Amino acid sequence: VVVGRISPVKDYETLIRAVALVIESGKISRKIRVTVVGGAGLPEQEKYLEDLKLLVADLKLDDVVDFVGPRANTEILSFLQSADLFVNTSLTGSLDKAMLEAMACGVPVLTCNEAMEEVLGKEASNFMFEKKDFHGLAGKITELLNLNNIDQTFIGQSLRQNVIKNHNIAGLITKIITTFNL
């Protein structure tokens, strides 16, 4: 699953191309399904969404990639809880709360967003790939989806504990107070 607005800065084409490579490689036994949760609000974003749909059709992934459109915050949890993996290909370089939400749900994450390096800590290299590197992302997807359920659950729970420990509301308030010397 991926959650976010439909915008070129989110670089969804890298995910789509990576999924095509994973399927083509035949190196995983499970069926892959990609759910893109989010909408396009501006005319240029609508054009980008249409381009993404054309790419999906060109790569013959119509039965794999599903653009479900925008959803209320209350619906996002069910998408995250049903996911085996959360992918973030954003090029913004800023902390993405959707990543933290996925981690809080115990979902393993993959990202190219350098803002997540500190969040992921010493394990960052296991969950990160280079921007626009769909080959690298395909390799990471294959690795994670080929793990047994116990290992996948362990990874998800470790990420969840990271969010609980380091990104809770009490910690945020403390950081704000410290930053502004209140």
VOTORTI-462651 format. One record per residue (C-alpha): residue in three letters; x, y, z; residue number from 1; chain. Coordinates in Angstrom, 3 decimals, decimal comma. Example, Ala and Ser with C-alpha at 12.3 -4.5 7.8 and 13.67 -1.06 7.14 Angstrom:
BEGIN
+--------+----------+----------+----------+------+------+
: vexlum :       px :       py :       pz : doza : ropa :
+--------+----------+----------+----------+------+------+
:    ala :   12,300 :   -4,500 :    7,800 :    1 :    A :
:    ser :   13,670 :   -1,060 :    7,140 :    2 :    A :
+--------+----------+----------+----------+------+------+
//
This chain:
BEGIN
+--------+----------+----------+----------+------+------+
: vexlum :       px :       py :       pz : doza : ropa :
+--------+----------+----------+----------+------+------+
:    val :    0,000 :    0,000 :    0,000 :    1 :    A :
:    val :    0,968 :    3,613 :   -0,505 :    2 :    A :
:    val :   -0,880 :    6,571 :    0,982 :    3 :    A :
:    gly :   -0,534 :   10,146 :   -0,222 :    4 :    A :
:    arg :   -1,698 :   12,720 :   -2,677 :    5 :    A :
:    ile :   -1,247 :   11,998 :   -6,356 :    6 :    A :
:    ser :    1,580 :   14,325 :   -7,342 :    7 :    A :
:    pro :    4,790 :   14,026 :   -9,391 :    8 :    A :
:    val :    6,826 :   14,666 :   -6,218 :    9 :    A :
:    lys :    5,499 :   11,343 :   -4,882 :   10 :    A :
:    asp :    7,165 :    9,501 :   -7,808 :   11 :    A :
:    tyr :    4,646 :    6,668 :   -8,023 :   12 :    A :
:    glu :    6,094 :    5,557 :  -11,351 :   13 :    A :
:    thr :    9,135 :    4,171 :   -9,519 :   14 :    A :
:    leu :    6,851 :    1,904 :   -7,481 :   15 :    A :
:    ile :    4,889 :    0,828 :  -10,560 :   16 :    A :
:    arg :    8,061 :   -0,021 :  -12,486 :   17 :    A :
:    ala :    9,503 :   -1,867 :   -9,472 :   18 :    A :
:    val :    6,378 :   -3,991 :   -9,130 :   19 :    A :
:    ala :    6,555 :   -4,852 :  -12,827 :   20 :    A :
:    leu :   10,144 :   -6,042 :  -12,304 :   21 :    A :
:    val :    9,215 :   -8,105 :   -9,257 :   22 :    A :
:    ile :    6,421 :   -9,849 :  -11,128 :   23 :    A :
:    glu :    8,590 :  -10,344 :  -14,222 :   24 :    A :
:    ser :   11,395 :  -11,864 :  -12,140 :   25 :    A :
:    gly :    9,149 :  -14,593 :  -10,770 :   26 :    A :
:    lys :   11,201 :  -14,552 :   -7,548 :   27 :    A :
:    ile :    8,236 :  -14,357 :   -5,221 :   28 :    A :
:    ser :    5,466 :  -16,874 :   -4,905 :   29 :    A :
:    arg :    2,718 :  -14,643 :   -3,575 :   30 :    A :
:    lys :    0,427 :  -12,484 :   -5,635 :   31 :    A :
:    ile :    1,261 :   -8,788 :   -5,537 :   32 :    A :
:    arg :   -1,412 :   -6,147 :   -5,269 :   33 :    A :
:    val :   -0,651 :   -2,415 :   -5,021 :   34 :    A :
:    thr :   -3,238 :   -0,103 :   -3,499 :   35 :    A :
:    val :   -2,663 :    3,621 :   -4,004 :   36 :    A :
:    val :   -4,745 :    5,626 :   -1,538 :   37 :    A :
:    gly :   -4,955 :    9,310 :   -2,363 :   38 :    A :
:    gly :   -6,318 :   11,768 :   -4,843 :   39 :    A :
:    ala :   -5,204 :   14,426 :   -7,256 :   40 :    A :
:    gly :   -6,425 :   17,893 :   -6,418 :   41 :    A :
:    leu :   -4,831 :   20,135 :   -9,041 :   42 :    A :
:    pro :   -5,054 :   19,953 :  -12,862 :   43 :    A :
:    glu :   -1,354 :   18,990 :  -13,185 :   44 :    A :
:    gln :   -1,905 :   16,248 :  -10,599 :   45 :    A :
:    glu :   -4,895 :   14,951 :  -12,575 :   46 :    A :
:    lys :   -2,632 :   14,767 :  -15,655 :   47 :    A :
:    tyr :   -0,030 :   12,900 :  -13,601 :   48 :    A :
:    leu :   -2,684 :   10,416 :  -12,442 :   49 :    A :
:    glu :   -3,715 :    9,800 :  -16,046 :   50 :    A :
:    asp :   -0,041 :    9,271 :  -16,988 :   51 :    A :
:    leu :    0,299 :    6,763 :  -14,143 :   52 :    A :
:    lys :   -2,766 :    4,867 :  -15,335 :   53 :    A :
:    leu :   -1,272 :    4,741 :  -18,840 :   54 :    A :
:    leu :    1,988 :    3,381 :  -17,408 :   55 :    A :
:    val :    0,041 :    0,731 :  -15,495 :   56 :    A :
:    ala :   -1,736 :   -0,257 :  -18,722 :   57 :    A :
:    asp :    1,521 :   -0,264 :  -20,736 :   58 :    A :
:    leu :    3,150 :   -2,564 :  -18,183 :   59 :    A :
:    lys :    0,042 :   -4,775 :  -18,127 :   60 :    A :
:    leu :   -0,515 :   -4,194 :  -14,415 :   61 :    A :
:    asp :   -4,226 :   -3,306 :  -14,583 :   62 :    A :
:    asp :   -5,078 :   -6,247 :  -12,333 :   63 :    A :
:    val :   -2,230 :   -5,405 :   -9,913 :   64 :    A :
:    val :   -2,322 :   -1,627 :   -9,298 :   65 :    A :
:    asp :   -5,480 :   -0,109 :   -7,887 :   66 :    A :
:    phe :   -5,933 :    3,658 :   -7,528 :   67 :    A :
:    val :   -8,691 :    3,835 :   -4,905 :   68 :    A :
:    gly :   -8,782 :    7,631 :   -4,698 :   69 :    A :
:    pro :   -8,901 :    9,825 :   -1,619 :   70 :    A :
:    arg :  -10,193 :    8,335 :    1,596 :   71 :    A :
:    ala :  -11,181 :    9,809 :    4,941 :   72 :    A :
:    asn :   -8,561 :    9,554 :    7,676 :   73 :    A :
:    thr :  -10,842 :    7,108 :    9,474 :   74 :    A :
:    glu :  -10,573 :    4,692 :    6,521 :   75 :    A :
:    ile :   -6,761 :    4,767 :    6,209 :   76 :    A :
:    leu :   -6,249 :    2,465 :    9,184 :   77 :    A :
:    ser :   -7,988 :   -0,462 :    7,489 :   78 :    A :
:    phe :   -5,792 :   -0,076 :    4,393 :   79 :    A :
:    leu :   -2,659 :   -0,051 :    6,540 :   80 :    A :
:    gln :   -3,739 :   -2,976 :    8,698 :   81 :    A :
:    ser :   -4,434 :   -5,134 :    5,651 :   82 :    A :
:    ala :   -1,086 :   -4,338 :    3,986 :   83 :    A :
:    asp :    1,998 :   -6,556 :    3,953 :   84 :    A :
:    leu :    4,219 :   -3,637 :    3,004 :   85 :    A :
:    phe :    4,120 :    0,172 :    2,815 :   86 :    A :
:    val :    6,167 :    1,882 :    0,109 :   87 :    A :
:    asn :    7,080 :    5,555 :    0,034 :   88 :    A :
:    thr :    8,790 :    6,894 :   -3,085 :   89 :    A :
:    ser :    8,398 :   10,559 :   -2,161 :   90 :    A :
:    leu :   11,098 :   12,948 :   -3,341 :   91 :    A :
:    thr :   10,259 :   15,680 :   -0,815 :   92 :    A :
:    gly :   12,949 :   14,902 :    1,754 :   93 :    A :
:    ser :   10,548 :   15,760 :    4,561 :   94 :    A :
:    leu :    9,185 :   13,457 :    7,240 :   95 :    A :
:    asp :    6,042 :   11,786 :    5,947 :   96 :    A :
:    lys :    3,427 :   11,080 :    8,595 :   97 :    A :
:    ala :    1,968 :    8,305 :    6,447 :   98 :    A :
:    met :    5,223 :    6,381 :    6,984 :   99 :    A :
:    leu :    4,940 :    6,784 :   10,739 :  100 :    A :
:    glu :    1,300 :    5,697 :   10,595 :  101 :    A :
:    ala :    2,265 :    2,552 :    8,683 :  102 :    A :
:    met :    5,045 :    1,802 :   11,161 :  103 :    A :
:    ala :    2,613 :    2,360 :   14,052 :  104 :    A :
:    cys :    0,394 :   -0,299 :   12,479 :  105 :    A :
:    gly :    3,318 :   -2,726 :   12,405 :  106 :    A :
:    val :    3,646 :   -2,648 :    8,625 :  107 :    A :
:    pro :    7,174 :   -3,039 :    7,202 :  108 :    A :
:    val :    8,154 :    0,048 :    5,199 :  109 :    A :
:    leu :   10,391 :    0,829 :    2,240 :  110 :    A :
:    thr :   11,396 :    4,378 :    1,349 :  111 :    A :
:    cys :   13,898 :    6,533 :   -0,518 :  112 :    A :
:    asn :   13,095 :    9,549 :    1,665 :  113 :    A :
:    glu :   16,268 :   10,610 :    3,460 :  114 :    A :
:    ala :   14,185 :   12,152 :    6,248 :  115 :    A :
:    met :   13,410 :    8,583 :    7,325 :  116 :    A :
:    glu :   17,074 :    7,633 :    7,843 :  117 :    A :
:    glu :   17,132 :    8,978 :   11,384 :  118 :    A :
:    val :   13,713 :    7,481 :   12,149 :  119 :    A :
:    leu :   14,790 :    4,027 :   10,964 :  120 :    A :
:    gly :   18,115 :    4,285 :   12,773 :  121 :    A :
:    lys :   20,755 :    1,595 :   12,416 :  122 :    A :
:    glu :   18,360 :   -0,544 :   10,352 :  123 :    A :
:    ala :   17,790 :    2,184 :    7,746 :  124 :    A :
:    ser :   19,777 :    0,417 :    5,011 :  125 :    A :
:    asn :   17,360 :   -2,529 :    5,223 :  126 :    A :
:    phe :   14,389 :   -0,305 :    4,419 :  127 :    A :
:    met :   15,840 :    2,317 :    2,092 :  128 :    A :
:    phe :   16,604 :    2,514 :   -1,628 :  129 :    A :
:    glu :   17,956 :    5,285 :   -3,847 :  130 :    A :
:    lys :   15,507 :    7,816 :   -5,284 :  131 :    A :
:    lys :   14,014 :    6,780 :   -8,626 :  132 :    A :
:    asp :   15,852 :    3,414 :   -8,427 :  133 :    A :
:    phe :   13,093 :    1,006 :   -9,340 :  134 :    A :
:    his :   15,609 :   -1,855 :   -9,640 :  135 :    A :
:    gly :   16,745 :   -1,294 :   -6,051 :  136 :    A :
:    leu :   13,157 :   -0,991 :   -4,862 :  137 :    A :
:    ala :   12,238 :   -4,216 :   -6,682 :  138 :    A :
:    gly :   15,044 :   -5,988 :   -4,839 :  139 :    A :
:    lys :   13,863 :   -4,662 :   -1,464 :  140 :    A :
:    ile :   10,248 :   -5,627 :   -2,205 :  141 :    A :
:    thr :   11,374 :   -9,126 :   -3,160 :  142 :    A :
:    glu :   13,447 :   -9,478 :    0,017 :  143 :    A :
:    leu :   10,640 :   -8,394 :    2,318 :  144 :    A :
:    leu :    7,875 :  -10,354 :    0,625 :  145 :    A :
:    asn :    9,991 :  -13,519 :    0,648 :  146 :    A :
:    leu :   10,442 :  -13,387 :    4,423 :  147 :    A :
:    asn :    8,415 :  -15,848 :    6,442 :  148 :    A :
:    asn :    5,477 :  -14,502 :    8,451 :  149 :    A :
:    ile :    7,397 :  -14,618 :   11,731 :  150 :    A :
:    asp :   10,238 :  -12,462 :   10,371 :  151 :    A :
:    gln :    7,823 :  -10,030 :    8,703 :  152 :    A :
:    thr :    5,864 :   -9,687 :   11,928 :  153 :    A :
:    phe :    9,076 :   -9,138 :   13,911 :  154 :    A :
:    ile :   10,142 :   -6,345 :   11,538 :  155 :    A :
:    gly :    6,718 :   -4,731 :   11,711 :  156 :    A :
:    gln :    6,639 :   -4,888 :   15,506 :  157 :    A :
:    ser :   10,167 :   -3,449 :   15,755 :  158 :    A :
:    leu :    9,113 :   -0,521 :   13,576 :  159 :    A :
:    arg :    5,963 :   -0,088 :   15,680 :  160 :    A :
:    gln :    8,015 :    0,042 :   18,877 :  161 :    A :
:    asn :   10,262 :    2,665 :   17,266 :  162 :    A :
:    val :    7,240 :    4,913 :   16,619 :  163 :    A :
:    ile :    5,793 :    4,342 :   20,091 :  164 :    A :
:    lys :    9,112 :    5,132 :   21,744 :  165 :    A :
:    asn :   10,386 :    7,987 :   19,595 :  166 :    A :
:    his :    7,374 :    9,613 :   17,930 :  167 :    A :
:    asn :    4,654 :    9,796 :   20,557 :  168 :    A :
:    ile :    2,785 :   12,962 :   21,530 :  169 :    A :
:    ala :    4,579 :   13,360 :   24,880 :  170 :    A :
:    gly :    7,942 :   13,189 :   23,123 :  171 :    A :
:    leu :    6,797 :   15,737 :   20,552 :  172 :    A :
:    ile :    5,706 :   18,177 :   23,247 :  173 :    A :
:    thr :    9,068 :   17,762 :   24,995 :  174 :    A :
:    lys :   10,903 :   18,443 :   21,731 :  175 :    A :
:    ile :    8,820 :   21,573 :   21,107 :  176 :    A :
:    ile :    9,429 :   22,871 :   24,619 :  177 :    A :
:    thr :   13,164 :   22,142 :   24,344 :  178 :    A :
:    thr :   13,442 :   23,715 :   20,903 :  179 :    A :
:    phe :   11,725 :   26,932 :   21,927 :  180 :    A :
:    asn :   13,185 :   26,987 :   25,450 :  181 :    A :
:    leu :    9,725 :   27,254 :   26,996 :  182 :    A :
+--------+----------+----------+----------+------+------+
//
